[in-house]
Amino acid sequence: MPQCNRIDLEHLPCFWFDGMKSTDFGLVLTSPEIYSSFEKDVKKVSVLGRDGDFILDKRRSLNDVILVECTLIASNDVYEEVNRVKAWLQSTVAYKHLIFSYEPAYMYQACVLSKIEITGVIDHIVDLKIHFEVKPFKYVTAGFNQEEYTNEFSLFNPELKEAFPYLKMTASGDFTLHVNHNNFVFKNVDGFIEIDSEMMNAFKTVDGLIENRNNRMYTKTFPVFTHGLNNISWTGNVSKIEVIPRWRRL
């Protein structure tokens, strides 16, 4: 990766995207710190003869776009280094982890869908704007660490918002997962089953291929971790549960 030979970028404001640090590309963060909340998805209904609007809550929040302004300090050919930045940020349309150096304990799920704007070029210095499309919530960075349990356990959700976890359960046959006072029934499990509460999907990943397992899950809802202590246990032949809790906040 390009390294600037004029200025030490190591401790300058930066961001990480998809596990890579912006200053490794000579890219320094120059925009103000971002602490805005996300917009709720609601519908306002006006009624003739009635003051004000009725508000219908769709019980979801909307994606947002975060404008990130940066300066690229090129150590070699400016054109080539700009292209390296574009390839890094726009190589996929999938959501990736976005972390800012001023708030490393939290991260966004983000992708770059629109063009990267070049707003100025002077010698080896390039000013640019990046528009990150982000899911509506900030996630606790440590909440994406995978944890493994072989006996019943409890997890503490430090955030006020409920979390939609990923779980992988190594099991065979029929079993029931208990999360607080809710029960989730699984049948005919062959080796293991994965569930993603955010995507509302049950599946099994084998050699990189995802196999549908929704027909092995006999409960229509998915596990949710509420604020505070969450107790997880099971009945049946389960040897191990791996969990990524995904704590989040507005």
C-alpha positions as CSV (number, residue, x, y, z in Angstrom):
1,M,0.0,0.0,0.0
2,P,1.2,3.5,-0.7
3,Q,3.0,5.3,2.2
4,C,3.5,9.0,2.2
5,N,7.3,9.9,2.5
6,R,6.7,13.5,3.3
7,I,4.4,13.5,6.3
8,D,3.9,10.9,9.1
9,L,0.2,10.0,8.7
10,E,0.1,7.4,11.4
11,H,-1.6,9.6,14.1
12,L,-3.7,11.8,11.9
13,P,-7.6,11.5,11.7
14,C,-8.6,8.6,9.6
15,F,-11.1,5.8,9.1
16,W,-11.1,2.0,8.6
17,F,-13.3,0.5,5.9
18,D,-13.4,-3.3,5.3
19,G,-10.6,-3.7,7.8
20,M,-8.2,-1.3,5.9
21,K,-7.0,2.0,7.3
22,S,-7.3,5.2,5.2
23,T,-3.9,6.5,6.0
24,D,-2.4,3.4,4.5
25,F,-3.6,4.9,1.2
26,G,-2.4,8.4,2.1
27,L,-5.9,9.4,2.9
28,V,-6.5,11.7,5.9
29,L,-10.0,12.6,7.3
30,T,-10.8,16.3,7.2
31,S,-14.5,16.5,7.7
32,P,-16.1,17.3,11.1
33,E,-17.0,14.5,13.5
34,I,-20.4,12.9,12.9
35,Y,-22.9,12.3,15.8
36,S,-26.2,12.7,14.0
37,S,-29.1,10.3,14.6
38,F,-31.0,8.5,11.9
39,E,-34.4,9.3,10.4
40,K,-37.5,7.2,11.3
41,D,-39.6,5.8,8.5
42,V,-43.1,7.3,9.1
43,K,-46.1,8.3,7.0
44,K,-47.9,11.5,7.8
45,V,-51.6,11.5,7.0
46,S,-53.7,14.7,6.7
47,V,-57.4,14.6,7.5
48,L,-59.7,17.2,6.2
49,G,-61.1,19.3,9.1
50,R,-58.5,18.0,11.6
51,D,-55.6,20.0,12.9
52,G,-52.1,18.4,12.5
53,D,-51.3,15.1,11.0
54,F,-51.7,11.5,12.0
55,I,-48.3,9.7,12.1
56,L,-48.1,6.1,11.0
57,D,-45.0,4.5,12.4
58,K,-43.6,1.9,10.0
59,R,-41.4,0.6,12.9
60,R,-38.1,1.0,11.0
61,S,-35.4,3.6,10.4
62,L,-34.1,4.7,7.1
63,N,-30.6,4.3,5.6
64,D,-28.5,7.5,5.6
65,V,-25.7,8.9,3.6
66,I,-22.6,10.1,5.5
67,L,-20.4,12.7,3.6
68,V,-16.8,12.1,4.4
69,E,-14.3,14.7,3.2
70,C,-10.6,13.6,2.9
71,T,-7.3,14.8,1.7
72,L,-5.1,12.3,-0.2
73,I,-1.4,13.0,0.3
74,A,0.3,11.1,-2.6
75,S,3.8,9.8,-2.3
76,N,3.9,8.6,-5.9
77,D,1.8,9.1,-9.0
78,V,-1.4,10.9,-8.0
79,Y,-3.5,9.3,-10.7
80,E,-2.5,5.8,-9.6
81,E,-3.0,6.5,-5.9
82,V,-6.5,7.9,-6.5
83,N,-7.3,4.8,-8.5
84,R,-6.2,2.6,-5.5
85,V,-8.5,4.5,-3.3
86,K,-11.4,4.0,-5.7
87,A,-10.7,0.3,-6.0
88,W,-10.6,-0.1,-2.2
89,L,-13.8,1.7,-1.6
90,Q,-15.9,0.7,-4.6
91,S,-14.8,-2.9,-5.2
92,T,-18.1,-4.2,-3.9
93,V,-21.6,-3.0,-3.2
94,A,-21.9,-5.1,0.0
95,Y,-22.0,-3.5,3.4
96,K,-18.6,-3.4,5.2
97,H,-17.5,-2.1,8.6
98,L,-16.8,1.6,8.7
99,I,-15.0,3.0,11.8
100,F,-13.8,6.5,12.5
101,S,-10.7,7.2,14.5
102,Y,-12.5,9.7,16.7
103,E,-15.1,7.0,17.8
104,P,-13.4,3.6,17.6
105,A,-15.8,1.9,20.0
106,Y,-18.6,2.2,17.4
107,M,-18.9,1.4,13.7
108,Y,-21.3,1.6,10.8
109,Q,-22.4,-0.9,8.2
110,A,-21.5,1.0,5.0
111,C,-20.9,0.9,1.3
112,V,-20.0,3.4,-1.4
113,L,-22.7,3.5,-4.1
114,S,-22.2,6.9,-5.7
115,K,-19.1,8.4,-7.3
116,I,-16.1,9.6,-5.4
117,E,-15.8,13.3,-6.1
118,I,-12.4,14.9,-6.7
119,T,-12.8,18.5,-5.6
120,G,-9.2,19.8,-5.9
121,V,-5.7,18.8,-7.0
122,I,-2.5,20.7,-6.1
123,D,0.8,19.0,-6.7
124,H,0.6,15.7,-4.7
125,I,-2.4,16.7,-2.6
126,V,-5.9,15.7,-3.7
127,D,-9.2,16.8,-1.9
128,L,-12.1,14.4,-2.3
129,K,-15.6,13.6,-1.1
130,I,-16.9,10.1,-0.3
131,H,-20.6,9.4,0.2
132,F,-21.0,6.3,2.5
133,E,-24.5,4.7,2.4
134,V,-25.0,3.4,5.9
135,K,-27.5,1.3,7.7
136,P,-29.5,3.1,10.3
137,F,-27.7,2.4,13.6
138,K,-24.2,2.5,15.0
139,Y,-22.9,-0.8,16.2
140,V,-20.6,-1.5,19.1
141,T,-17.4,-2.6,17.5
142,A,-16.8,-5.3,20.2
143,G,-20.3,-6.6,19.5
144,F,-19.1,-8.1,16.3
145,N,-16.6,-10.4,18.1
146,Q,-17.8,-14.1,17.9
147,E,-18.2,-15.8,21.2
148,E,-18.5,-19.5,21.8
149,Y,-20.5,-21.4,24.6
150,T,-21.0,-25.0,25.4
151,N,-23.3,-24.5,28.4
152,E,-26.2,-22.1,29.0
153,F,-25.0,-18.5,29.3
154,S,-26.1,-14.8,29.7
155,L,-25.2,-11.8,27.6
156,F,-25.6,-8.2,28.6
157,N,-26.8,-5.7,26.0
158,P,-25.3,-2.4,27.0
159,E,-27.4,-0.4,24.5
160,L,-31.0,0.7,24.8
161,K,-31.9,-0.7,21.3
162,E,-32.6,-4.4,20.8
163,A,-30.0,-6.4,19.0
164,F,-30.5,-8.9,16.2
165,P,-27.8,-11.5,16.6
166,Y,-26.2,-14.1,14.4
167,L,-26.1,-17.6,16.0
168,K,-24.5,-20.9,14.8
169,M,-25.7,-23.9,16.7
170,T,-23.8,-27.2,16.5
171,A,-26.5,-29.8,17.0
172,S,-28.3,-32.8,15.5
173,G,-31.9,-33.8,15.4
174,D,-34.5,-31.7,17.2
175,F,-33.8,-29.0,19.8
176,T,-35.3,-25.9,21.3
177,L,-33.4,-22.6,21.8
178,H,-34.5,-20.5,24.8
179,V,-33.8,-16.8,24.7
180,N,-35.2,-15.1,27.8
181,H,-38.9,-16.2,27.8
182,N,-39.0,-17.0,24.1
183,N,-38.6,-20.5,22.6
184,F,-37.3,-21.3,19.1
185,V,-37.9,-24.8,17.7
186,F,-35.6,-26.6,15.3
187,K,-36.0,-30.0,13.7
188,N,-33.9,-32.4,11.7
189,V,-30.8,-30.4,12.1
190,D,-27.8,-32.1,10.4
191,G,-24.6,-31.1,12.1
192,F,-25.3,-27.4,12.6
193,I,-27.6,-24.6,11.6
194,E,-27.1,-20.8,11.4
195,I,-29.6,-18.1,12.0
196,D,-29.4,-14.4,11.2
197,S,-32.0,-12.4,13.1
198,E,-31.3,-9.2,11.1
199,M,-31.8,-11.0,7.8
200,M,-34.6,-13.2,9.3
201,N,-32.9,-16.3,7.7
202,A,-32.0,-19.8,8.7
203,F,-29.2,-21.4,6.7
204,K,-26.1,-23.6,6.6
205,T,-22.8,-22.5,5.0
206,V,-20.8,-25.4,3.5
207,D,-17.6,-24.7,1.6
208,G,-18.7,-21.1,1.0
209,L,-22.1,-22.1,-0.3
210,I,-25.2,-21.1,1.6
211,E,-27.9,-23.8,1.9
212,N,-31.4,-22.8,2.9
213,R,-32.5,-24.2,6.3
214,N,-35.7,-22.2,6.9
215,N,-37.6,-25.4,6.7
216,R,-35.7,-26.7,9.8
217,M,-36.9,-23.7,11.9
218,Y,-40.4,-24.2,13.2
219,T,-40.8,-20.7,14.9
220,K,-41.8,-17.7,12.8
221,T,-39.9,-15.2,14.8
222,F,-36.1,-14.8,15.4
223,P,-34.1,-14.3,18.6
224,V,-33.7,-10.7,19.8
225,F,-31.4,-9.5,22.6
226,T,-33.1,-6.7,24.6
227,H,-31.4,-4.1,26.8
228,G,-29.9,-5.6,29.8
229,L,-29.3,-9.2,30.7
230,N,-30.3,-11.9,28.2
231,N,-30.4,-15.6,29.3
232,I,-29.7,-18.2,26.6
233,S,-30.2,-22.0,27.1
234,W,-31.5,-25.0,25.2
235,T,-33.0,-28.4,25.4
236,G,-32.0,-31.2,23.0
237,N,-28.7,-32.4,21.5
238,V,-26.8,-29.1,21.2
239,S,-23.0,-29.2,21.8
240,K,-22.0,-25.6,21.1
241,I,-23.5,-22.2,20.3
242,E,-21.5,-19.5,18.6
243,V,-22.9,-16.0,18.7
244,I,-22.2,-12.5,17.3
245,P,-24.5,-10.2,19.4
246,R,-24.4,-7.0,17.2
247,W,-25.1,-4.5,20.0
248,R,-26.3,-1.2,18.4
249,R,-27.5,2.3,19.0
250,L,-29.2,5.2,17.1
